[in-house]
Amino acid sequence: MAKKKIDQNINQDKLSKSAYSLFDFTKKEKPFLIIICVLISIAAVITPYTYAAMWFGFALAAYSAIANDSIQTIGTFIASNHNKKWYWLWLFMGLIFVGTVTYSWFTYSGDVSYQRLSVPGLDKAPTSFVFLQLAAPIVLLIMTRLRMPVSTTFLLLNVFTYKAGTIVSVMFKSFVGYLLAFSIAIAVWFVLERFVKNYLKGKPAPYWIYLQWITSGTLWAVWIMQDAANIAVFLPRQLDAVEFSIYAGFVFIGLGFLFYMKGDKIQGIVNEKSSVTDVRAATIVDFVYAIILFYFKLYSNVPMSTTWVFIGLLGGREIAIALGKHAKAEKRNAWLFRAFKMARNDVSKAFIGLVVSLILAFIINDGVRNEILDFF
């Protein structure tokens, strides 16, 4: 009886803490929650008006996708250049974005997604919208505010996919990307850990700044080649000059706001990892990540979740660093536990986004729903 009473008290304490955390969140984030309510109201009203809904959905997707995925590409760039003026960082990355999407627009006859939206299941531009399609980027905004590294590919593309097979292909490629990134990260950083300790001590040499900017810019361009589809999925598959100008201009301005906010809440996921504010560590992370993404770009045109690749990379890196520690077994085990806990937390949060996207895809798309029901 005493044990039962203790368990009840523990459960009550947990509930009390959860209730307090929720109250504390709503109190701190009151302006943000008001904005969310306004956006939901606008989405509900604007849904029947296809052209207006298209641009409204694009605007939400553009900011929410880049804000959430910023941890993958410009996250380490922001972290290691925290002492630089935000507008120089913005102009550098913003102009790379404009150049990269302009190349795709010219090369692929108005397609800004590097043909990621040409695969069956995503090749048809939406001719009408439902409320949940406009709500998907709003959900992404909320998850970003909660510091959850959600796959924007799953959450934004799945609600427009009309073939279940396309969703399976995207998931398979993304999970393979996670495993590959996780394995490569362990191998690379286990070898590099001693080199970093012995040779990358003290203040970084000036040339590391240039290397990091080049590497980060390259990574950003390769990421755009993969994930521009997540933003453009609301729009026609071929954009005319005016539509392209709005597309590129809005994202360029949105990037400025993101840099001004220094990555906003989700930047904490990068900042909590080991040594990412060191320009040398950030350069190595970006270099390995860019190579992996470029390989998958060449592999096929099927979209993939760069988020899963990134959390695999960071998770494997943390484990490799823990394994490379020259310390007593007890202390090393503590490092390993911390690394596994970080990796598990990131995967858990990303998995929540996957489940949400699958539920939305099942509810919204008749083709996906019918294929799944026929299968069972």
C-alpha positions in Angstrom: 0.0 0.0 0.0 2.8 2.4 0.9 4.5 1.7 -2.4 1.3 2.3 -4.3 0.8 5.6 -2.5 4.4 6.7 -3.3 3.8 5.8 -7.0 0.6 7.9 -7.0 2.4 10.8 -5.5 5.1 10.6 -8.1 2.5 10.5 -10.9 0.7 13.5 -9.4 4.0 15.4 -9.2 4.7 14.6 -12.9 1.2 15.8 -13.9 1.7 18.9 -11.9 5.1 19.6 -13.5 3.6 19.0 -17.0 0.7 21.3 -16.3 3.1 24.0 -15.0 5.3 23.6 -18.0 2.4 24.0 -20.4 1.2 27.1 -18.4 4.7 28.5 -18.5 5.0 27.9 -22.2 1.7 29.6 -23.0 2.7 32.5 -20.8 6.2 33.0 -22.4 5.0 32.3 -25.9 1.8 34.4 -25.8 2.7 36.6 -28.8 3.7 33.6 -30.8 0.5 31.7 -30.0 -1.6 34.7 -31.0 0.2 34.7 -34.4 -0.5 31.0 -34.8 -4.2 31.6 -34.1 -4.3 34.4 -36.7 -2.6 32.2 -39.3 -5.0 29.4 -38.6 -7.9 31.7 -39.1 -6.5 33.1 -42.3 -5.9 29.6 -43.6 -9.5 28.6 -42.9 -10.9 31.7 -44.7 -8.5 31.6 -47.7 -8.6 27.9 -48.5 -11.4 28.1 -51.1 -9.5 30.8 -53.1 -6.9 28.7 -54.9 -4.5 31.4 -56.1 -4.5 33.3 -52.8 -4.2 30.0 -50.9 -1.3 29.0 -53.1 0.8 32.0 -52.2 -0.2 32.0 -48.6 0.8 28.3 -48.2 4.1 29.0 -50.0 4.9 32.0 -47.7 4.2 29.8 -44.6 6.2 26.9 -46.1 9.1 29.0 -47.1 9.7 30.5 -43.6 8.8 27.4 -41.6 10.9 25.0 -43.7 14.0 27.2 -43.7 13.6 28.1 -40.0 13.3 24.4 -39.0 16.0 23.2 -41.4 18.4 26.1 -40.6 20.0 23.9 -38.0 21.2 21.6 -40.8 22.9 24.1 -43.0 23.3 27.6 -41.6 23.1 26.4 -37.9 26.8 25.7 -37.5 27.5 28.7 -39.6 25.5 31.0 -37.2 27.0 29.2 -34.2 30.6 29.6 -35.2 30.1 33.2 -36.5 28.1 34.5 -33.6 30.5 37.5 -33.3 29.9 38.6 -36.9 27.2 41.1 -38.0 24.1 39.3 -38.9 23.6 41.2 -42.2 26.9 40.0 -43.7 25.9 36.4 -43.0 22.5 37.1 -44.5 23.9 38.6 -47.7 26.3 35.7 -48.2 23.7 33.0 -47.8 20.9 34.9 -49.4 22.8 35.6 -52.6 23.8 31.9 -52.7 20.1 31.0 -52.5 19.2 33.3 -55.3 22.0 32.0 -57.5 21.2 28.4 -56.9 17.5 28.6 -57.6 18.1 30.9 -60.6 20.3 28.2 -62.1 17.5 25.5 -61.7 14.9 27.9 -63.1 16.9 28.5 -66.2 18.2 24.9 -66.7 14.9 23.1 -66.0 12.5 25.4 -67.8 11.0 27.2 -64.8 11.4 24.4 -62.3 13.1 25.6 -59.1 13.3 22.2 -57.4 16.1 20.6 -59.4 13.5 18.2 -60.7 12.6 16.9 -57.3 8.9 17.6 -58.0 9.0 15.8 -61.3 8.8 12.3 -59.8 5.4 10.5 -60.1 3.2 11.4 -57.2 4.5 15.0 -56.9 4.6 16.0 -60.6 1.1 17.5 -60.6 0.7 21.1 -59.2 -2.2 21.5 -56.8 -5.4 22.9 -58.6 -7.2 23.4 -55.3 -6.4 23.2 -51.6 -7.8 21.8 -48.4 -7.4 23.4 -45.0 -5.0 20.7 -43.7 -2.5 21.4 -46.5 -2.3 25.0 -45.5 -2.2 24.0 -41.8 0.9 21.7 -42.4 3.4 24.6 -42.4 1.7 26.1 -39.4 2.2 22.8 -37.5 5.8 23.0 -38.6 6.1 26.5 -37.2 4.9 25.2 -33.8 7.3 22.3 -33.8 10.1 24.6 -34.7 9.2 26.8 -31.8 9.4 23.7 -29.6 12.9 23.1 -30.9 11.9 19.9 -32.7 14.1 18.9 -35.8 11.1 17.8 -37.9 11.5 16.6 -41.5 10.1 19.3 -43.6 10.2 16.9 -46.6 7.8 14.5 -44.9 5.6 17.2 -43.4 5.2 19.4 -46.5 5.6 17.0 -49.4 3.5 14.1 -48.0 0.3 16.3 -47.8 0.6 16.8 -51.6 1.7 13.3 -52.6 -1.1 11.4 -54.4 0.8 8.0 -54.5 1.6 6.0 -51.4 4.6 4.5 -53.3 6.2 7.9 -53.5 6.0 8.4 -49.7 7.6 4.9 -49.2 10.4 5.9 -51.6 11.0 9.2 -49.8 11.0 7.4 -46.4 13.4 4.6 -47.6 15.9 7.1 -49.1 15.7 9.2 -46.0 16.3 6.3 -43.6 19.2 5.0 -45.7 20.6 8.6 -45.5 20.3 8.5 -41.7 22.2 5.2 -41.4 24.8 6.2 -43.9 25.4 9.6 -42.2 25.5 8.0 -38.7 28.0 5.4 -39.8 30.2 7.9 -41.7 30.2 10.3 -38.8 31.3 7.7 -36.3 34.2 6.6 -38.7 35.3 10.1 -39.6 35.2 11.7 -36.1 36.7 8.6 -34.4 39.7 9.0 -36.6 39.7 12.8 -36.4 39.2 13.1 -32.6 42.9 12.5 -31.8 44.0 14.8 -34.7 41.7 17.5 -33.5 43.1 17.2 -30.0 46.7 17.3 -31.0 46.7 19.8 -33.9 43.6 22.0 -33.6 44.3 23.6 -30.3 44.1 27.2 -29.3 42.8 30.0 -31.4 42.0 29.0 -35.0 44.3 30.2 -37.8 42.7 33.0 -39.9 42.4 30.7 -43.0 39.8 28.5 -41.1 37.3 31.3 -41.4 37.6 31.3 -45.2 37.4 27.5 -45.3 34.3 27.5 -43.2 32.5 30.2 -45.3 33.3 28.3 -48.5 32.2 25.0 -47.0 29.0 26.4 -45.5 28.1 28.1 -48.7 28.6 24.9 -50.7 26.5 23.0 -48.2 23.8 25.6 -48.3 23.7 25.4 -52.2 23.5 21.5 -52.1 20.8 21.7 -49.4 18.7 24.0 -51.6 19.0 21.5 -54.5 17.5 18.9 -52.2 14.9 20.9 -50.2 13.7 23.7 -52.5 11.0 21.3 -53.5 9.5 21.5 -49.9 8.9 25.2 -50.5 7.9 25.1 -54.2 5.4 22.3 -53.7 2.5 24.8 -53.3 3.4 26.5 -56.6 3.1 25.6 -60.3 5.8 23.2 -61.4 7.0 25.8 -63.9 7.2 29.4 -62.7 7.1 32.4 -65.0 9.4 35.4 -64.4 7.0 37.2 -62.0 6.3 34.1 -60.0 10.0 33.3 -59.8 10.8 36.8 -58.6 8.2 36.6 -55.8 9.5 33.1 -54.9 13.2 34.1 -54.7 12.5 37.6 -53.2 10.3 36.3 -50.4 12.8 33.6 -49.3 15.7 36.1 -49.5 13.9 38.5 -47.2 12.9 35.6 -44.9 16.5 34.6 -44.6 17.3 38.1 -43.4 14.8 37.8 -40.6 16.2 34.4 -39.6 19.7 35.7 -39.4 18.6 38.7 -37.4 17.0 36.3 -34.9 20.2 34.2 -34.9 18.5 31.0 -35.9 15.7 31.5 -33.3 14.7 28.8 -30.8 15.8 25.7 -32.8 19.4 26.9 -33.0 19.8 25.5 -29.5 19.9 22.0 -31.0 23.2 22.9 -32.7 24.6 25.0 -29.8 24.2 22.1 -27.3 26.4 19.8 -29.4 30.1 19.5 -28.7 32.4 22.3 -29.9 30.2 23.5 -32.8 31.0 27.1 -32.0 34.6 26.3 -33.0 35.0 27.3 -36.6 37.2 24.2 -37.3 34.6 21.7 -36.0 31.8 23.5 -37.9 33.8 23.3 -41.1 34.3 19.6 -40.8 30.6 19.0 -40.0 29.5 21.0 -43.0 32.1 19.4 -45.3 31.0 15.8 -44.5 27.3 16.8 -44.7 27.7 18.5 -48.1 29.4 15.4 -49.5 26.6 13.1 -48.3 23.8 15.3 -49.6 25.6 15.7 -53.0 25.9 12.0 -53.3 22.1 11.5 -52.7 21.4 14.3 -55.2 23.2 12.4 -57.9 21.7 9.1 -56.8 18.1 9.9 -57.8 15.6 12.7 -58.2 13.4 11.2 -55.4 13.2 13.8 -52.6 14.7 12.9 -49.2 14.6 14.2 -45.7 17.8 16.1 -45.1 16.8 16.4 -41.5 17.2 12.7 -41.0 20.6 12.8 -42.6 21.7 15.7 -40.4 20.6 14.2 -37.1 22.3 11.0 -38.1 25.5 13.0 -38.8 25.3 14.8 -35.4 24.4 11.7 -33.5 27.3 9.6 -35.0 29.7 12.5 -34.3 28.7 12.8 -30.7 29.2 9.0 -30.2 32.5 9.0 -31.9 33.7 11.9 -29.8 32.6 10.0 -26.6 34.4 6.8 -27.8 37.6 8.8 -28.5 37.8 10.3 -25.0 40.9 9.1 -23.1 39.3 8.8 -19.7 38.3 6.3 -17.1 35.6 3.8 -18.0 33.0 5.4 -15.8 33.6 8.9 -17.2 33.6 7.5 -20.8 30.3 5.7 -20.2 28.8 9.0 -19.0 29.9 10.6 -22.2 28.4 7.7 -24.2 25.2 7.9 -22.3 24.9 11.6 -23.0 25.7 11.1 -26.8 23.1 8.2 -27.1 20.5 10.3 -25.2 21.0 13.3 -27.6 20.8 11.0 -30.7 17.7 9.3 -29.3 16.0 12.6 -28.5 16.6 14.0 -32.0 15.3 10.8 -33.6 12.2 10.8 -31.4 11.4 14.4 -32.3 11.9 13.8 -36.0 9.8 10.6 -35.8 6.9 12.6 -34.3 7.0 14.8 -37.4 7.0 11.7 -39.6 3.9 10.3 -37.9 2.1 13.7 -38.2 2.9 13.9 -41.9 1.6 10.3 -42.5 -1.6 11.0 -40.7 -2.2 14.2 -42.7 -1.3 12.4 -46.0 -3.8 9.6 -45.2 -6.6 12.1 -44.3 -6.0 14.6 -47.2 -5.2 12.4 -50.3 -7.7 10.0 -51.6 -5.1 8.3 -53.8 -2.8 7.5 -50.8 -5.8 6.5 -48.6 -7.2 4.1 -51.2 -3.8 2.5 -51.9 -3.3 1.9 -48.2 -6.8 0.6 -47.6 -6.5 -1.7 -50.6 -3.2 -3.0 -49.3 -4.7 -4.1 -46.0 
